Amino acid sequence: MAEGDKPYRLYRGGRKKGRVPLGSATRQTTQPARAPGSGARRRRRWGLWIALGVVGLVLLALVWGILGYRSFASGVDKANGRLPRGAKAELARRDRALLSEPTTFLVIGTDGGRAAGREDANRSDSLMLVHLDPGTHRVSYLSIPRDLRVEIPGYGSSKINAANQIGGPALTLATVKALTGLPIDHVVVVDFDGFKELIDAIGGIEVNVPKPILSNRFDCPYKPARCAKWEGWRFAKGKQHMDGRRALVYSRIRTNQLDPSDTDITRGNRQQIVADAVGDEIASLGTFLRLPFMGDTLAAPLATDLSAWELGQLGWVRFRSSSSLRCRLGGEPSSLGGESVLLGSEDNVAVISMWLGRSAPLPPPKGTLYGAGCTRR
């Protein structure tokens, strides 16, 4: 600026205050210069951190899965040791690619346990065939009523639940094979206590109860004075969380005082609902996250021939299943020698075909309390 010049402009009306605007050349020289390629380097740094984060998460999931599998495998080894040798001889000896071929296994729920009076009990309180088909992404359940009168190989006619008391899982498998004419690939056995422990180990299950229930009076949880006035177990309609004891009670109810059509044979549907809920919970992300800490506990209540790897494969098939088919065998109620039994009918043959997906599923005939049939879910 020349000497004597003023940093303002002169107008007729006088001076105008304020800073003198600088020229464009001056403004450009005041801005900091950016190094060529700095933005690209910054983006590459962020990309590197994101890639490292993804790799870290994958490695963490892998390590977590290995730890969980080892814990689970430890419990499964014990479960394999609890299955009697004779049971394995009754299983179909065929190599199955569980991730791509249909698999059938029998679930035997016995009435044994540690409670007083149940130490020597070994009848099958629940019998359920489960068919997993990776090709259709469907899991199919077939409940066999415990009072169904059948031929027990080597012992004559009796209720099917007697087979397990007489000859354990091996004779039960032989009886179910003779009844259905089907090969059975695997077996899982659990008693009352094990059933409760399994459900408690996974943190309970969510069950949608279709209608209100007031059960018959069994296993009263109160002192004798209160039990004398106790009406039975109650279940409200709707979705509810159940722990092991509650789920066991729900599965065992034989009479609903609020609905005479709810009988011993319809409880098979409740058992299938519970089995479905257990499968959902075992295959959930929450169980996977807790597997390193409770994998051993998860398999400990069971007796089975399935290895940890096979159970893992079945779990994956179950996780991918998008539908279920719930079937039951039926018959006509009768009495033989003072014992209440269920006499099977020809409808049971048709239901087995439905259960295998060879024919369209049909529900039990209307107006029948003990009819056989299938329903989709």
C-alpha positions as CSV (number, residue, x, y, z in Angstrom):
1,M,0.0,0.0,0.0
2,A,1.4,3.4,-1.0
3,E,2.2,5.8,1.8
4,G,-0.7,8.1,2.5
5,D,-3.4,5.7,1.1
6,K,-6.3,5.0,3.4
7,P,-7.8,1.5,3.9
8,Y,-11.3,2.7,2.8
9,R,-13.0,4.1,-0.2
10,L,-14.3,7.6,-0.6
11,Y,-17.9,8.3,-1.6
12,R,-19.8,11.5,-1.9
13,G,-21.6,10.8,1.3
14,G,-18.4,10.2,3.2
15,R,-16.5,7.1,4.3
16,K,-17.9,3.5,4.4
17,K,-16.6,1.6,7.4
18,G,-15.5,-2.0,7.2
19,R,-12.8,-4.2,6.0
20,V,-11.5,-3.7,2.5
21,P,-12.4,-6.7,0.4
22,L,-9.4,-8.7,-0.7
23,G,-8.9,-9.8,-4.2
24,S,-9.3,-13.3,-5.4
25,A,-5.6,-13.8,-5.8
26,T,-5.1,-12.8,-2.1
27,R,-7.8,-15.3,-0.9
28,Q,-6.3,-18.2,-2.7
29,T,-2.9,-17.7,-1.1
30,T,-4.5,-17.8,2.4
31,Q,-6.0,-21.3,2.0
32,P,-3.8,-24.3,3.0
33,A,-2.7,-26.4,0.2
34,R,-3.8,-30.1,0.1
35,A,-1.2,-32.8,-0.6
36,P,-2.0,-34.7,-3.8
37,G,-3.7,-38.1,-3.1
38,S,-4.4,-37.4,0.7
39,G,-8.1,-38.2,0.4
40,A,-7.4,-41.5,-1.3
41,R,-5.0,-42.5,1.4
42,R,-7.5,-41.6,4.1
43,R,-10.2,-43.8,2.3
44,R,-7.7,-46.7,2.0
45,R,-6.9,-46.4,5.8
46,W,-10.6,-46.7,6.6
47,G,-11.0,-49.6,4.2
48,L,-8.1,-51.4,5.9
49,W,-9.6,-51.0,9.4
50,I,-13.0,-52.3,8.2
51,A,-11.3,-55.3,6.5
52,L,-9.4,-56.0,9.7
53,G,-12.6,-55.7,11.8
54,V,-14.4,-58.2,9.5
55,V,-11.5,-60.7,9.6
56,G,-11.4,-60.3,13.4
57,L,-15.1,-61.1,13.8
58,V,-14.8,-64.1,11.5
59,L,-11.9,-65.5,13.5
60,L,-13.8,-64.8,16.8
61,A,-16.8,-66.7,15.5
62,L,-14.6,-69.5,14.3
63,V,-12.8,-69.8,17.7
64,W,-16.2,-69.5,19.5
65,G,-17.7,-72.3,17.4
66,I,-14.7,-74.6,18.0
67,L,-14.9,-74.0,21.8
68,G,-18.7,-74.6,21.7
69,Y,-18.3,-77.7,19.6
70,R,-15.7,-79.2,22.0
71,S,-17.9,-78.5,25.0
72,F,-21.0,-80.0,23.2
73,A,-19.0,-83.0,22.0
74,S,-17.9,-83.8,25.5
75,G,-21.6,-84.1,26.6
76,V,-22.5,-86.1,23.5
77,D,-19.8,-88.7,24.3
78,K,-21.4,-89.2,27.6
79,A,-24.8,-89.5,25.9
80,N,-23.5,-92.1,23.5
81,G,-22.2,-94.1,26.5
82,R,-25.6,-94.2,28.1
83,L,-27.4,-95.8,25.2
84,P,-27.6,-99.6,25.6
85,R,-25.6,-101.5,23.0
86,G,-28.6,-103.5,21.9
87,A,-30.4,-100.3,20.7
88,K,-27.7,-99.7,18.1
89,A,-28.2,-103.1,16.6
90,E,-31.8,-102.2,15.8
91,L,-30.9,-99.0,13.9
92,A,-30.7,-99.0,10.1
93,R,-27.1,-99.5,9.1
94,R,-26.8,-97.2,6.1
95,D,-24.6,-94.3,5.4
96,R,-26.7,-91.1,5.2
97,A,-25.6,-87.7,4.0
98,L,-27.6,-85.9,6.7
99,L,-27.3,-82.5,5.0
100,S,-28.8,-83.8,1.7
101,E,-30.8,-87.0,2.5
102,P,-33.9,-87.6,4.6
103,T,-33.3,-88.9,8.1
104,T,-35.7,-90.6,10.5
105,F,-35.1,-90.8,14.2
106,L,-37.2,-92.0,17.2
107,V,-37.6,-89.9,20.3
108,I,-38.4,-92.0,23.4
109,G,-39.6,-90.1,26.5
110,T,-39.7,-92.4,29.5
111,D,-41.5,-91.9,32.7
112,G,-38.4,-92.6,34.8
113,G,-36.6,-90.1,37.0
114,R,-35.1,-89.5,40.4
115,A,-38.4,-88.6,42.1
116,A,-39.8,-91.1,44.7
117,G,-41.6,-93.9,42.9
118,R,-40.0,-93.3,39.5
119,E,-36.6,-95.0,40.1
120,D,-37.6,-98.2,38.4
121,A,-40.1,-96.7,35.9
122,N,-39.1,-97.1,32.3
123,R,-42.3,-97.1,30.2
124,S,-42.3,-94.8,27.2
125,D,-44.6,-92.0,28.2
126,S,-44.0,-90.4,24.8
127,L,-43.1,-92.0,21.4
128,M,-42.4,-89.7,18.5
129,L,-40.9,-90.4,15.1
130,V,-39.2,-87.3,13.5
131,H,-38.5,-87.1,9.8
132,L,-36.1,-84.4,8.6
133,D,-36.0,-83.8,4.8
134,P,-33.4,-81.3,3.5
135,G,-35.0,-81.5,0.1
136,T,-38.3,-80.1,1.2
137,H,-37.0,-78.1,4.1
138,R,-39.7,-79.7,6.3
139,V,-39.7,-81.4,9.6
140,S,-42.4,-84.0,10.1
141,Y,-43.6,-85.4,13.5
142,L,-45.5,-88.7,14.0
143,S,-46.9,-89.3,17.5
144,I,-47.6,-92.9,18.6
145,P,-50.2,-93.1,21.4
146,R,-48.7,-94.9,24.4
147,D,-51.9,-97.0,24.9
148,L,-51.9,-98.3,21.3
149,R,-52.1,-102.1,21.3
150,V,-49.4,-103.6,19.2
151,E,-47.4,-106.8,18.7
152,I,-44.2,-106.6,20.8
153,P,-41.7,-108.9,19.1
154,G,-41.2,-112.0,21.3
155,Y,-43.8,-110.9,23.9
156,G,-47.2,-110.9,22.2
157,S,-49.8,-108.1,22.2
158,S,-49.6,-105.3,24.7
159,K,-49.6,-101.5,24.9
160,I,-46.7,-100.1,23.0
161,N,-45.4,-98.3,26.1
162,A,-44.7,-101.6,27.8
163,A,-41.9,-102.4,25.3
164,N,-39.5,-100.1,26.9
165,Q,-40.2,-101.4,30.4
166,I,-39.6,-105.0,29.1
167,G,-36.6,-104.6,26.9
168,G,-35.5,-100.9,26.9
169,P,-34.8,-98.8,23.8
170,A,-33.8,-101.9,21.7
171,L,-37.2,-103.5,22.1
172,T,-39.0,-100.2,21.6
173,L,-37.2,-99.7,18.3
174,A,-38.0,-103.2,17.2
175,T,-41.7,-102.7,18.1
176,V,-42.0,-99.4,16.2
177,K,-40.3,-100.9,13.1
178,A,-42.7,-103.8,13.2
179,L,-45.7,-101.4,13.5
180,T,-44.7,-98.9,10.8
181,G,-42.6,-101.0,8.5
182,L,-40.0,-98.2,8.4
183,P,-36.2,-98.3,9.0
184,I,-35.1,-96.0,11.8
185,D,-31.7,-94.2,11.4
186,H,-31.2,-92.9,15.0
187,V,-32.7,-92.8,18.4
188,V,-32.8,-90.3,21.3
189,V,-33.9,-91.3,24.8
190,V,-34.7,-88.9,27.7
191,D,-36.6,-89.4,31.0
192,F,-38.6,-86.9,33.0
193,D,-35.7,-85.4,34.8
194,G,-33.6,-85.2,31.6
195,F,-36.4,-83.5,29.8
196,K,-36.6,-80.7,32.4
197,E,-32.8,-80.3,32.5
198,L,-32.6,-80.0,28.8
199,I,-35.2,-77.2,28.6
200,D,-33.7,-75.4,31.6
201,A,-30.2,-75.6,30.0
202,I,-31.4,-73.7,26.9
203,G,-33.1,-71.1,29.1
204,G,-36.7,-72.3,28.7
205,I,-38.9,-72.3,25.6
206,E,-41.7,-70.2,24.1
207,V,-45.0,-72.1,23.6
208,N,-48.2,-70.9,22.0
209,V,-51.0,-72.6,23.9
210,P,-54.0,-72.8,21.5
211,K,-56.7,-73.0,24.2
212,P,-57.1,-72.7,28.0
213,I,-56.4,-75.9,30.0
214,L,-57.3,-77.1,33.4
215,S,-55.6,-80.5,33.7
216,N,-56.4,-83.6,35.6
217,R,-54.9,-83.8,39.0
218,F,-51.4,-85.2,38.9
219,D,-48.0,-84.4,40.6
220,C,-49.5,-81.7,42.9
221,P,-46.7,-79.2,43.7
222,Y,-48.2,-78.3,47.1
223,K,-48.4,-79.7,50.6
224,P,-51.1,-82.5,51.1
225,A,-53.6,-80.1,52.8
226,R,-53.6,-77.7,49.8
227,C,-53.5,-80.6,47.3
228,A,-56.8,-81.8,48.6
229,K,-58.4,-78.6,47.3
230,W,-56.2,-78.2,44.3
231,E,-58.1,-78.5,40.9
232,G,-55.2,-79.2,38.6
233,W,-52.6,-77.4,36.4
234,R,-53.8,-74.3,34.6
235,F,-52.6,-72.9,31.3
236,A,-54.0,-69.8,29.8
237,K,-54.4,-69.4,26.0
238,G,-51.6,-67.6,24.2
239,K,-47.9,-67.4,23.9
240,Q,-46.0,-68.0,27.2
241,H,-42.5,-68.9,28.5
242,M,-42.1,-72.3,30.1
243,D,-39.2,-73.7,32.1
244,G,-38.5,-77.4,32.2
245,R,-41.0,-78.3,34.9
246,R,-43.8,-76.3,33.3
247,A,-43.1,-77.8,29.8
248,L,-43.0,-81.3,31.2
249,V,-46.4,-80.8,32.8
250,Y,-47.8,-79.4,29.6
251,S,-46.6,-82.4,27.6
252,R,-48.0,-84.9,30.1
253,I,-51.6,-83.6,30.4
254,R,-54.1,-86.4,29.5
255,T,-57.4,-84.6,30.4
256,N,-58.5,-81.0,29.9
257,Q,-61.5,-80.4,32.2
258,L,-62.4,-77.3,30.1
259,D,-62.6,-79.3,26.8
260,P,-63.8,-83.0,26.8
261,S,-62.4,-83.4,23.2
262,D,-58.8,-82.9,24.6
263,T,-57.8,-86.4,25.4
264,D,-54.7,-88.6,25.9
265,I,-54.2,-88.9,22.2
266,T,-54.4,-85.2,21.5
267,R,-51.6,-84.5,24.0
268,G,-49.3,-85.8,21.2
269,N,-49.9,-82.5,19.5
270,R,-48.7,-80.7,22.6
271,Q,-45.6,-82.8,22.7
272,Q,-44.9,-81.9,19.1
273,I,-45.4,-78.2,19.8
274,V,-42.9,-78.5,22.7
275,A,-40.4,-80.5,20.5
276,D,-40.7,-77.8,17.8
277,A,-40.0,-75.1,20.4
278,V,-37.0,-76.9,21.8
279,G,-35.6,-77.3,18.2
280,D,-36.1,-73.5,17.6
281,E,-34.2,-72.7,20.8
282,I,-31.4,-75.1,20.2
283,A,-30.9,-73.7,16.7
284,S,-31.0,-70.1,17.9
285,L,-28.1,-67.5,17.9
286,G,-28.5,-67.2,21.7
287,T,-27.7,-70.9,22.2
288,F,-24.7,-70.7,19.9
289,L,-23.3,-67.7,21.9
290,R,-23.7,-69.7,25.1
291,L,-22.5,-73.0,23.7
292,P,-18.9,-72.9,25.1
293,F,-20.3,-72.5,28.6
294,M,-23.3,-75.0,28.4
295,G,-22.6,-77.4,25.5
296,D,-21.8,-80.2,27.9
297,T,-25.0,-79.6,29.9
298,L,-27.1,-79.5,26.7
299,A,-26.4,-83.2,25.7
300,A,-25.9,-84.5,29.3
301,P,-29.6,-85.5,29.8
302,L,-29.8,-87.6,26.7
303,A,-29.0,-91.1,25.6
304,T,-28.4,-91.3,21.8
305,D,-26.3,-93.0,19.1
306,L,-25.9,-89.6,17.3
307,S,-22.4,-88.1,17.3
308,A,-21.8,-84.4,17.9
309,W,-21.1,-83.9,14.2
310,E,-24.4,-85.7,13.2
311,L,-26.4,-83.7,15.8
312,G,-24.8,-80.5,14.4
313,Q,-25.9,-81.5,10.9
314,L,-29.4,-82.2,12.0
315,G,-29.5,-78.9,13.9
316,W,-28.6,-77.1,10.6
317,V,-31.3,-79.0,8.7
318,R,-33.8,-78.1,11.4
319,F,-32.6,-74.5,11.4
320,R,-33.3,-74.3,7.6
321,S,-36.7,-76.0,7.8
322,S,-39.5,-73.6,6.9
323,S,-42.5,-75.8,7.6
324,S,-43.6,-78.7,9.7
325,L,-46.1,-81.5,9.4
326,R,-47.7,-82.9,12.6
327,C,-49.3,-86.3,12.4
328,R,-50.6,-88.9,14.8
329,L,-51.7,-92.5,14.8
330,G,-55.1,-93.3,16.2
331,G,-57.6,-96.0,16.8
332,E,-60.7,-97.1,18.7
333,P,-60.7,-97.0,22.5
334,S,-61.4,-100.4,24.1
335,S,-60.8,-102.4,27.3
336,L,-59.0,-105.8,27.3
337,G,-58.5,-107.7,30.6
338,G,-59.6,-104.6,32.5
339,E,-57.0,-102.4,30.8
340,S,-57.8,-99.4,28.7
341,V,-56.2,-99.7,25.2
342,L,-56.4,-98.2,21.8
343,L,-57.0,-100.6,18.9
344,G,-55.3,-99.4,15.8
345,S,-57.2,-99.0,12.4
346,E,-56.3,-99.0,8.7
347,D,-56.2,-95.2,8.8
348,N,-52.8,-95.5,10.5
349,V,-51.3,-97.0,7.3
350,A,-52.5,-93.9,5.3
351,V,-51.2,-91.5,7.9
352,I,-47.7,-93.0,7.7
353,S,-47.8,-92.4,3.9
354,M,-48.8,-88.8,4.6
355,W,-46.1,-88.4,7.1
356,L,-43.5,-89.5,4.6
357,G,-44.8,-87.1,2.0
358,R,-46.1,-89.8,-0.3
359,S,-49.7,-88.6,-0.2
360,A,-51.5,-85.4,0.7
361,P,-52.0,-84.8,4.4
362,L,-55.5,-85.1,5.8
363,P,-56.7,-84.0,9.3
364,P,-58.3,-86.5,11.7
365,P,-62.0,-87.1,10.8
366,K,-64.4,-84.6,12.4
367,G,-66.3,-85.8,15.4
368,T,-63.7,-88.5,16.3
369,L,-61.7,-88.1,19.5
370,Y,-59.1,-90.8,18.7
371,G,-58.8,-90.5,14.9
372,A,-55.6,-90.5,13.0
373,G,-54.4,-87.7,10.6
374,C,-52.0,-84.9,9.8
375,T,-52.0,-81.1,9.9
376,R,-49.6,-78.6,8.4
377,R,-47.9,-75.8,10.3
